[in-house]
Amino acid sequence: MLASLYHTDQPVTIGILGGGQLAKMLAQSAYRMGLRVAVIEHGKDSPAGIMTKHEFGNGWADDGDLEAFIAASDIVTLENEFIDPSILERIAEKRLVFPEPATVALVQDKFIQKRTMAQAGIATPEFAACNSPEELVAFGERHGFPIVVKTRKFGYDGYGNHTARNENDCHSAWNKFMSGEDPRPVMAESYVSFVKELAVIVARNRRGETAVYPCVQTIQQNHICVTVLAPAPIEDHLRTEAQRIAVACVEAINGTGVFGIELFLTADDLIIFNEIAPRPHNSGHYTIEGCHTSQFENGIRAVCNLPLGSPDLVQGAAAMINILGERRGSGVPDSVVDLMKHPHVALHLYGKKESRIGRKMGHLTAIGTTVDQAFIRARDAVESLIW
């Protein structure tokens, strides 16, 4: 069926697990390629769900909706890594699923993820699974405080992270994550004193062909990415090394699809693995306007086993700034008129119904001949948006 993707009586339907902004941008690329899209999400009228008549709003926990979604789909992919691998395995009994359940299982638990990368010879922080607050304290004493306590599953944008600077903090982190009705097992990592946070997007199809995007710098506030600079303002050999490590990470989990790899750059020019996401990544949103083929289009190409498009920048540089919620209320901005006066900026609003403080409501991208030029264009435009 893959070999005859465009030689069937009906267009192939890409099923997407999740209906948020990543699914929306995947769907937009699929539609451009003449494909159809089915979306399953816990709730109707999601950003991606409103774009298709094949919307299943009761979610994958609902047997009826899950079976209908499977029936409507030819190839299934995902926009988040928090889906139980047993659900993916159930889908895989009837449909092609990428990334494969075995890949997601290696990524979903961050302890297993780190162990997999370390076994592949990729530099990581020191890490350990911890089953008591005393084990957290012992890890800190062994490797030096501060340490980072992480939930092994379901953490993102800093949720599920706690920096412990002493024994009391270790007990606080344990109580934070392991008390209550929904305890979340934790791991500990040594604290990496970095000078920059880097990221690389890698797309890989079933034949093992890869498209490796530029190494970018991500700038965080309160553990949320606010700005991406492409290419990262570091030496060429460091960008090349980051790309090499990113490909090795994807190969270590036998990944098919598109992946975001987060890395740390230290003061002595060491590049250390942080995390990998088996889906499109916020650090790659700039690729829609900034690269010849976006991460979303190459994600669709990869799961369909098609040749991959060029990941090269169309100009010398690009910058992306996330639009974060500044209040609770409507997800519709008050005015975009002043922003639209900036001619070199592309605006993306995700169509979320509600805004919350810190919630990703959209992003904008500017391209230019230099990183500084692209960033200034993006910065000036985002300051013109009225919420």
TAHUFEN-V388301 format. One record per residue. N is the residue number from 1. RES is the residue in three letters. SS is DSSP state (a for helix, b for strand, c for the rest). PHI is phi in whole degrees, -180 to 180 (999 if undefined). OMEGA is omega in degrees with one decimal (* if undefined). Layout:
BEGIN
n=(N/N)
res=(RES/RES)
ss=(SS/SS)
phi=(PHI/PHI)
omega=(OMEGA/OMEGA)
END
This chain:
BEGIN
n=(1/2/3/4/5/6/7/8/9/10/11/12/13/14/15/16/17/18/19/20/21/22/23/24/25/26/27/28/29/30/31/32/33/34/35/36/37/38/39/40/41/42/43/44/45/46/47/48/49/50/51/52/53/54/55/56/57/58/59/60/61/62/63/64/65/66/67/68/69/70/71/72/73/74/75/76/77/78/79/80/81/82/83/84/85/86/87/88/89/90/91/92/93/94/95/96/97/98/99/100/101/102/103/104/105/106/107/108/109/110/111/112/113/114/115/116/117/118/119/120/121/122/123/124/125/126/127/128/129/130/131/132/133/134/135/136/137/138/139/140/141/142/143/144/145/146/147/148/149/150/151/152/153/154/155/156/157/158/159/160/161/162/163/164/165/166/167/168/169/170/171/172/173/174/175/176/177/178/179/180/181/182/183/184/185/186/187/188/189/190/191/192/193/194/195/196/197/198/199/200/201/202/203/204/205/206/207/208/209/210/211/212/213/214/215/216/217/218/219/220/221/222/223/224/225/226/227/228/229/230/231/232/233/234/235/236/237/238/239/240/241/242/243/244/245/246/247/248/249/250/251/252/253/254/255/256/257/258/259/260/261/262/263/264/265/266/267/268/269/270/271/272/273/274/275/276/277/278/279/280/281/282/283/284/285/286/287/288/289/290/291/292/293/294/295/296/297/298/299/300/301/302/303/304/305/306/307/308/309/310/311/312/313/314/315/316/317/318/319/320/321/322/323/324/325/326/327/328/329/330/331/332/333/334/335/336/337/338/339/340/341/342/343/344/345/346/347/348/349/350/351/352/353/354/355/356/357/358/359/360/361/362/363/364/365/366/367/368/369/370/371/372/373/374/375/376/377/378/379/380/381/382/383/384/385/386/387)
res=(MET/LEU/ALA/SER/LEU/TYR/HIS/THR/ASP/GLN/PRO/VAL/THR/ILE/GLY/ILE/LEU/GLY/GLY/GLY/GLN/LEU/ALA/LYS/MET/LEU/ALA/GLN/SER/ALA/TYR/ARG/MET/GLY/LEU/ARG/VAL/ALA/VAL/ILE/GLU/HIS/GLY/LYS/ASP/SER/PRO/ALA/GLY/ILE/MET/THR/LYS/HIS/GLU/PHE/GLY/ASN/GLY/TRP/ALA/ASP/ASP/GLY/ASP/LEU/GLU/ALA/PHE/ILE/ALA/ALA/SER/ASP/ILE/VAL/THR/LEU/GLU/ASN/GLU/PHE/ILE/ASP/PRO/SER/ILE/LEU/GLU/ARG/ILE/ALA/GLU/LYS/ARG/LEU/VAL/PHE/PRO/GLU/PRO/ALA/THR/VAL/ALA/LEU/VAL/GLN/ASP/LYS/PHE/ILE/GLN/LYS/ARG/THR/MET/ALA/GLN/ALA/GLY/ILE/ALA/THR/PRO/GLU/PHE/ALA/ALA/CYS/ASN/SER/PRO/GLU/GLU/LEU/VAL/ALA/PHE/GLY/GLU/ARG/HIS/GLY/PHE/PRO/ILE/VAL/VAL/LYS/THR/ARG/LYS/PHE/GLY/TYR/ASP/GLY/TYR/GLY/ASN/HIS/THR/ALA/ARG/ASN/GLU/ASN/ASP/CYS/HIS/SER/ALA/TRP/ASN/LYS/PHE/MET/SER/GLY/GLU/ASP/PRO/ARG/PRO/VAL/MET/ALA/GLU/SER/TYR/VAL/SER/PHE/VAL/LYS/GLU/LEU/ALA/VAL/ILE/VAL/ALA/ARG/ASN/ARG/ARG/GLY/GLU/THR/ALA/VAL/TYR/PRO/CYS/VAL/GLN/THR/ILE/GLN/GLN/ASN/HIS/ILE/CYS/VAL/THR/VAL/LEU/ALA/PRO/ALA/PRO/ILE/GLU/ASP/HIS/LEU/ARG/THR/GLU/ALA/GLN/ARG/ILE/ALA/VAL/ALA/CYS/VAL/GLU/ALA/ILE/ASN/GLY/THR/GLY/VAL/PHE/GLY/ILE/GLU/LEU/PHE/LEU/THR/ALA/ASP/ASP/LEU/ILE/ILE/PHE/ASN/GLU/ILE/ALA/PRO/ARG/PRO/HIS/ASN/SER/GLY/HIS/TYR/THR/ILE/GLU/GLY/CYS/HIS/THR/SER/GLN/PHE/GLU/ASN/GLY/ILE/ARG/ALA/VAL/CYS/ASN/LEU/PRO/LEU/GLY/SER/PRO/ASP/LEU/VAL/GLN/GLY/ALA/ALA/ALA/MET/ILE/ASN/ILE/LEU/GLY/GLU/ARG/ARG/GLY/SER/GLY/VAL/PRO/ASP/SER/VAL/VAL/ASP/LEU/MET/LYS/HIS/PRO/HIS/VAL/ALA/LEU/HIS/LEU/TYR/GLY/LYS/LYS/GLU/SER/ARG/ILE/GLY/ARG/LYS/MET/GLY/HIS/LEU/THR/ALA/ILE/GLY/THR/THR/VAL/ASP/GLN/ALA/PHE/ILE/ARG/ALA/ARG/ASP/ALA/VAL/GLU/SER/LEU/ILE/TRP)
ss=(c/c/c/c/c/c/c/c/c/c/c/c/b/b/b/b/b/c/c/c/a/a/a/a/a/a/a/a/a/a/a/a/c/c/c/b/b/b/b/b/c/b/c/c/c/c/c/c/a/a/a/c/c/c/b/b/c/b/c/c/c/c/a/a/a/a/a/a/a/a/a/a/c/c/b/b/b/b/c/c/c/c/c/c/a/a/a/a/a/a/a/a/c/c/c/b/b/c/c/c/a/a/a/a/a/a/a/a/c/a/a/a/a/a/a/a/a/a/a/c/c/c/c/b/c/c/b/b/b/b/c/c/a/a/a/a/a/a/a/a/a/a/a/c/c/c/b/b/b/b/b/c/c/c/c/b/c/c/b/c/b/b/b/b/c/c/a/a/a/a/a/a/a/a/a/a/a/a/c/c/c/c/c/c/c/b/b/b/b/b/c/c/c/b/b/b/b/b/b/b/b/b/b/b/c/c/c/c/c/b/b/b/c/c/c/b/b/b/b/b/b/c/c/b/b/b/b/b/b/b/c/c/c/c/c/a/a/a/a/a/a/a/a/a/a/a/a/a/a/a/a/a/c/c/c/c/b/b/b/b/b/b/b/b/b/b/c/c/c/c/b/b/b/b/b/b/b/c/c/c/c/a/a/a/c/c/a/a/a/a/b/c/c/c/a/a/a/a/a/a/a/a/a/c/c/c/c/c/c/c/c/c/b/c/c/c/b/b/b/b/b/b/b/b/c/c/c/c/b/b/c/c/c/c/b/c/c/c/a/a/a/c/c/c/b/b/b/b/b/c/c/c/c/b/b/c/c/c/c/b/b/b/b/b/b/b/b/b/c/c/a/a/a/a/a/a/a/a/a/a/a/a/c/c/c/b/c)
phi=(999/-66/-65/-117/-56/-108/-128/-114/-68/-123/-59/-68/-107/-92/-89/-118/-84/114/-129/-81/-66/-67/-63/-61/-75/-62/-62/-59/-68/-62/-63/-61/-92/81/-98/-105/-137/-119/-131/-122/-154/-83/133/-84/60/-71/-52/-87/-63/-72/-91/-139/-79/-95/-109/-123/-90/-90/84/-76/-79/-94/-59/-64/-67/-63/-66/-67/-63/-61/-64/-81/-106/-104/-131/-118/-134/-141/-112/-147/-98/-97/-83/-57/-55/-64/-67/-63/-65/-63/-65/-66/-67/-121/-139/-70/-127/-138/-60/-69/-54/-65/-67/-62/-63/-76/-102/-62/-90/-68/-68/-64/-59/-63/-63/-62/-68/-62/-66/-86/83/-93/-67/-133/-64/-65/-152/-164/-75/-127/-111/-164/-64/-65/-68/-63/-62/-63/-63/-63/-68/-76/-109/95/-83/-77/-126/-110/-98/-125/-71/-71/-134/67/-105/-159/48/87/-69/95/-115/-148/-84/-107/-102/-163/-61/-62/-64/-63/-68/-63/-64/-60/-66/-64/-97/-107/-92/90/-80/-128/-65/-123/-54/-124/-136/-120/-132/-67/-77/-98/-85/-107/-103/-149/-103/-117/-152/-138/-95/-130/-106/-144/-93/-68/-84/86/-73/-125/-121/-110/-82/-58/-73/-119/-100/-110/-115/-109/-134/54/69/-113/-66/-111/-142/-126/-116/-126/-78/-60/-77/-136/-67/-56/-67/-74/-63/-64/-66/-61/-64/-62/-64/-61/-63/-61/-63/-66/-66/-64/-108/51/-80/-124/132/-124/-136/-109/-114/-100/-136/-109/-111/-93/-64/-97/66/-89/-111/-120/-66/-110/-150/-129/-115/-88/-171/-57/-129/-57/-70/-107/-65/-60/-68/-61/-97/-84/-124/-62/-131/-73/-61/-73/-64/-69/-64/-67/-58/-64/-71/-89/61/-93/-57/-92/-85/-67/-93/-71/-66/-79/-128/-71/-161/-149/-139/-125/-125/-74/-98/-104/-61/-112/-160/-92/145/-64/-84/-97/-66/-69/-161/-114/-61/-65/-64/-67/-77/-91/-76/-107/-124/-107/-101/-127/-107/-87/77/-74/-71/-126/-99/-133/-60/86/-75/-76/-101/173/-154/-135/-130/-129/-116/-165/-80/-132/-62/-61/-63/-64/-65/-62/-61/-68/-62/-63/-70/-65/-70/-90/-76/-110/-108)
omega=(179.5/-178.9/-178.2/-174.1/-178.6/179.8/178.2/179.7/179.7/176.5/177.1/178.8/175.5/175.7/-178.4/174.8/-174.4/-175.0/-178.1/-174.3/178.5/176.3/179.8/-177.5/170.0/-178.9/179.3/177.8/179.0/179.9/178.4/-178.0/177.0/179.1/174.9/-175.0/168.9/-176.0/173.4/-175.5/176.5/-178.7/-179.2/177.4/172.8/179.5/178.0/-176.3/-177.5/-177.4/-175.0/173.2/178.1/179.6/-178.5/-167.2/177.1/173.3/-175.5/174.0/179.1/-175.2/-177.9/179.6/-179.8/179.9/178.0/177.3/178.8/-179.1/-177.7/-171.5/172.3/177.3/-176.1/172.5/-173.4/177.0/173.5/-173.5/-174.2/179.3/-178.1/179.0/177.8/175.5/178.5/178.7/177.3/178.0/-176.1/175.3/-175.4/-175.1/171.9/-179.5/177.4/-4.6/-176.8/180.0/-179.6/177.4/-179.2/179.5/178.3/-174.5/-169.6/176.8/-172.6/174.4/177.5/177.8/-179.7/-179.3/179.2/-179.2/179.2/178.9/177.5/178.5/-179.8/-177.7/179.0/167.7/168.2/-177.5/177.3/169.2/-176.9/-174.8/176.7/176.2/178.3/177.3/174.8/179.6/-179.3/177.6/179.0/178.6/-178.0/-173.4/179.1/174.4/0.9/171.3/177.3/176.0/-177.0/166.4/-176.6/179.6/168.4/175.1/176.0/179.2/178.4/175.3/-177.0/175.6/177.1/177.1/-179.1/-176.5/-179.3/-177.2/-179.5/178.5/178.4/178.2/177.4/179.3/179.1/-179.5/-179.6/-172.8/-171.7/177.2/178.0/-174.6/-176.3/-179.5/-178.8/179.3/-172.5/172.7/177.1/174.7/172.7/-178.3/179.0/176.0/-173.1/175.8/176.3/170.5/-175.7/175.6/176.7/173.3/176.5/171.4/-178.2/179.4/-174.2/178.6/-179.4/175.9/-177.4/167.3/-174.0/-176.8/178.9/170.8/-177.9/170.2/173.9/-180.0/-173.3/167.3/-177.9/177.3/178.6/178.3/178.1/-175.7/173.9/178.9/-177.6/-4.5/178.1/179.7/177.6/-177.9/-175.8/-175.2/177.2/176.2/179.3/179.0/177.0/178.0/178.3/179.5/-179.0/177.9/178.8/178.3/-179.4/178.3/-178.7/178.9/-179.4/-173.0/169.5/-177.2/177.9/-171.1/173.6/-177.4/179.8/-174.2/172.6/170.6/-177.9/-177.6/178.1/171.9/170.3/176.5/-172.7/178.9/174.1/-178.3/173.3/177.0/-176.8/-172.1/171.0/-171.1/-178.4/-179.7/-178.8/-179.4/179.6/-174.6/-179.1/176.5/-169.1/-175.7/-180.0/177.5/-176.4/175.0/-177.7/177.9/178.8/173.0/177.0/178.2/-175.9/-177.5/175.6/179.9/177.0/172.4/-177.0/179.0/-177.7/175.8/-174.7/174.6/178.4/172.7/-176.7/-172.8/175.1/175.2/178.0/175.6/175.9/173.3/-175.9/178.5/179.5/-179.1/171.5/179.3/-177.1/176.4/-179.0/178.8/179.7/179.9/173.5/-172.9/-177.5/177.9/-177.9/177.0/178.6/-167.4/-174.8/-173.3/176.0/-178.8/174.7/171.9/-169.1/178.1/176.3/-174.7/-175.2/174.6/171.0/179.8/179.4/-179.6/179.2/-176.3/-179.1/174.4/171.9/-175.5/172.3/174.3/-179.0/179.9/177.7/177.1/-179.2/179.9/-179.7/-178.3/-179.8/177.4/-179.2/-179.0/-179.0/-178.4/-176.3/177.7/179.0/-178.7/-177.3/176.5/*)
END
